[in-house]
Amino acid sequence: MEVHLEIDAGQKPMIIYRASEDGQATQELFEDLKDLVDRQKIRIEQDGSYHYLPVQKIKRIYTENKLVYCETATERYRLKERLYQLRAILPEHRFLQISNSEIINRFYLKQFDLSKTGMYQVIFTDGQVTYASRRYMQAIKRSFKL
């Protein structure tokens, strides 16, 4: 099998898979590719309809009043999936769970601080602050190789 990369600024990104025959292995690879592409977007609810949002735009995902929301730099959206389901499908190199109720995008992270009360503050690039659970600090440190 050959793999080619073509850069064309005027084109929409796409993956084309050409096979000499249509068998089970071909279908499995095709499904794997579709899953990989779909993993880069999550379904959001907005004004009663559903849309897809690229994961790189998501700053944080959190629960509030037993509902799951995701937040971008400018908007907040309701999600159907539970937090544990999202954790399983989000790219590990981009997202980090900091508590039972929150997952953050590490590319929006500015710093961690220890507050005067002993809570771990998570400060985003836009200045917004949230808190990490002590229970998750070991995993957070491991993910940053501290």
C-alpha positions in Angstrom: 0.0 0.0 0.0 1.3 3.5 -0.8 0.6 6.6 1.1 0.7 10.0 -0.6 0.3 13.6 0.8 -0.8 16.3 -1.6 -0.8 20.0 -0.4 -3.2 22.2 -2.3 -4.2 25.4 -0.5 -7.4 25.8 -2.7 -8.8 22.4 -1.8 -10.8 21.1 1.2 -8.9 18.4 3.1 -9.9 14.9 2.1 -8.8 11.3 2.3 -9.2 9.0 -0.7 -8.7 5.3 -0.3 -8.3 3.3 -3.5 -8.5 -0.5 -3.4 -8.2 -3.1 -6.1 -11.0 -5.2 -4.5 -13.9 -4.7 -2.1 -13.3 -7.2 0.7 -13.7 -7.3 4.5 -10.2 -5.9 5.0 -11.0 -3.0 2.7 -14.2 -2.2 4.5 -12.5 -2.5 8.0 -9.8 0.0 6.9 -12.4 2.3 5.5 -14.4 2.2 8.7 -11.2 2.9 10.7 -10.5 5.9 8.6 -14.0 7.3 9.0 -13.7 6.8 12.8 -10.4 8.6 12.9 -11.9 11.6 10.9 -15.1 11.6 13.0 -13.1 11.6 16.3 -11.8 15.0 15.4 -15.4 16.4 15.7 -18.1 16.1 18.4 -21.8 16.6 18.1 -23.2 19.6 19.8 -26.7 20.8 20.4 -27.5 24.4 19.4 -30.9 26.0 19.1 -32.6 22.6 19.1 -30.6 21.1 16.2 -27.3 19.2 16.1 -24.0 20.3 14.5 -20.4 19.1 14.5 -17.7 21.1 16.3 -14.0 20.5 15.6 -12.3 19.4 18.9 -9.5 21.8 18.5 -12.0 24.7 19.1 -13.1 23.2 22.5 -11.5 24.9 25.5 -13.2 22.8 28.2 -15.9 20.2 28.7 -17.7 20.2 32.1 -20.8 19.1 33.9 -23.3 21.5 35.4 -26.6 20.5 37.0 -26.2 17.0 35.7 -25.8 18.3 32.1 -22.7 18.2 30.0 -21.4 21.4 28.3 -18.5 22.3 26.1 -17.0 25.7 25.9 -15.1 27.4 23.1 -13.4 30.8 23.2 -16.8 32.5 22.5 -19.7 30.0 22.9 -21.1 27.3 25.2 -22.8 24.2 23.8 -24.8 21.4 25.3 -23.6 17.8 24.6 -25.6 14.6 24.6 -22.7 12.3 25.6 -21.6 11.8 29.2 -18.2 12.9 30.3 -16.7 9.4 30.5 -17.9 8.8 26.9 -16.2 11.9 25.7 -13.0 11.1 27.5 -12.8 7.8 25.6 -13.1 9.5 22.2 -11.2 12.7 22.6 -7.5 12.8 21.5 -5.3 12.1 24.6 -2.6 14.4 23.4 -5.0 17.4 23.4 -7.4 16.8 26.3 -6.8 16.2 30.0 -9.3 15.3 32.7 -8.7 17.5 35.8 -11.7 16.4 37.9 -14.7 14.1 37.9 -16.6 16.9 36.2 -14.2 18.6 33.9 -11.9 17.9 30.9 -9.7 20.7 29.5 -7.9 21.3 26.2 -4.3 21.5 27.2 -3.6 23.9 24.3 -5.8 26.5 26.0 -3.9 26.0 29.3 -1.7 28.8 30.5 -0.6 27.6 34.0 -1.4 25.6 37.1 -1.2 27.4 40.5 -1.6 26.2 44.1 -4.1 28.6 45.7 -3.8 29.7 49.4 -6.6 27.3 50.3 -4.6 24.3 48.9 -6.7 24.0 45.7 -5.0 23.6 42.3 -6.0 26.4 40.1 -6.1 25.9 36.3 -5.6 29.2 34.5 -6.6 29.4 30.8 -4.9 31.6 28.2 -7.9 34.0 28.3 -7.6 34.3 32.1 -10.5 32.1 33.0 -9.9 30.0 36.2 -11.1 26.6 37.1 -9.9 24.1 39.7 -8.3 20.6 39.5 -9.2 17.9 41.9 -6.3 16.6 44.1 -7.3 13.1 43.1 -6.3 13.9 39.5 -3.0 15.7 40.2 -0.9 12.6 39.9 -2.3 11.8 36.4 -1.9 15.5 35.5 1.7 15.5 36.5 2.3 12.2 34.6 0.8 13.7 31.5 3.2 16.7 31.6 6.0 14.4 32.7 6.6 16.3 35.9 
